[in-house]
Structures are given as C-alpha cells and as structure tokens.
Amino acid sequence: MDAKARTPTTRRELAETIAAEGDLRRRLAAHARLRFRLPASAAEDLVQDVCLELMRRDGPVRDPEALAFRILRYECLHLLRSARWRREVSDEDVSGLADRTSAPGASLELLALVRQAVAGVSPACRRLLHSHYVEGRTLKETARALSYASPNNVWALLARCVQRLRAALGANR
C-alpha cells in the first residue's frame, strides 16, 4: 500500500480506472442512484456507458473525476429524457410530487404544507410543473409533450404556476 494510486492522464486510462471496480466506480453509481433516483441496475449500466464514452475518443484529461461525473450526468439526463423512461403522469401521481422532491430530514409539517400547495394548483399546472421540474424536460420539450404553441407560452405558464405555489405556501405559513 506504499504506492499511491496513479491519476489517469488520458480518457482511456480513466475508463480503465472506472472499469476496475474501484472507489470512483462506486461513487459514480451512487451519484446516479441518489441524484437521479435511478435503480441500481440502471446506475450500473450508466457507469458502463461512461466507460464506453471515454473509450470512444482518447486524449489528455485535465480533471479525470470531473470529466467522469460530467459524462455520467449527461448519460443520466439522456436516459431520463428518452421515451423508454417517460410515462404519462396522472393527476394522482403529480399530487405525490412533494414526496419525491422532499429533502431528507424535512419536517412532516413542511411536507404537508407542500402537498397542500401542490394540490391547490390546477391539474394543468401540476402537469406542467411535473414535466419541467421532475422529468427535467426543457421548455421546448415540455411545449411539445403537452401540446403548447411555443416554449414562450410554457415559460409564462410555469412562472404563473410557481407564483401560485409560492402564494399558497406563503398563505399557509
């Protein structure tokens, strides 16, 4: 254990380091599971996708860990935005928005206030909020998915929906 682990200097060396079942691989998989709320199998698949992406083009790497996490983030977002992960969200699912987005350790009282505020906005507003903030769609993708005329309409409606949520939360406090 006298020899310090060598920092990868190329993309290929970084891919080999990740593939070697080391600490970086575990941290990448944990990040995908926790940050993007993916199952362990999907997180592991994404780590393998990161390795493949790194091996596609070899070249020097300035900050290997940052590059690995950046590629993982793009792979996670690509997966979540793909058709196989999308599903139509019913109003009951959207009303559970507070459960999925609550921070660990949040008080039950605060969670109840958020649930009440989300339930107080219109179903169209809930679908819009869910599509943009939970599913991570861009304004253009949200406009297309929910059949709005343009991303500008989505932006204006999102602003109004967020304003209504803030007002509802302010009135409840």
Rosetta blueprint (number, residue, H / E / L):
1 M L
2 D L
3 A L
4 K L
5 A L
6 R L
7 T L
8 P L
9 T L
10 T E
11 R H
12 R H
13 E H
14 L H
15 A H
16 E H
17 T H
18 I H
19 A H
20 A L
21 E L
22 G L
23 D H
24 L H
25 R H
26 R H
27 R H
28 L H
29 A H
30 A H
31 H H
32 A H
33 R H
34 L H
35 R H
36 F L
37 R L
38 L L
39 P L
40 A H
41 S H
42 A H
43 A H
44 E H
45 D H
46 L H
47 V H
48 Q H
49 D H
50 V H
51 C H
52 L H
53 E H
54 L H
55 M H
56 R H
57 R L
58 D L
59 G L
60 P E
61 V L
62 R L
63 D L
64 P H
65 E H
66 A H
67 L H
68 A H
69 F H
70 R H
71 I H
72 L H
73 R H
74 Y H
75 E H
76 C H
77 L H
78 H H
79 L H
80 L H
81 R H
82 S L
83 A L
84 R L
85 W L
86 R L
87 R L
88 E L
89 V L
90 S L
91 D H
92 E H
93 D H
94 V H
95 S H
96 G L
97 L H
98 A H
99 D H
100 R H
101 T H
102 S L
103 A L
104 P L
105 G L
106 A L
107 S L
108 L H
109 E H
110 L H
111 L H
112 A H
113 L H
114 V H
115 R H
116 Q H
117 A H
118 V H
119 A H
120 G H
121 V L
122 S L
123 P H
124 A H
125 C H
126 R H
127 R H
128 L H
129 L H
130 H H
131 S H
132 H H
133 Y H
134 V H
135 E L
136 G L
137 R L
138 T L
139 L H
140 K H
141 E H
142 T H
143 A H
144 R H
145 A H
146 L L
147 S L
148 Y L
149 A L
150 S L
151 P H
152 N H
153 N H
154 V H
155 W H
156 A H
157 L H
158 L H
159 A H
160 R H
161 C H
162 V H
163 Q H
164 R H
165 L H
166 R H
167 A H
168 A H
169 L H
170 G H
171 A H
172 N H
173 R L
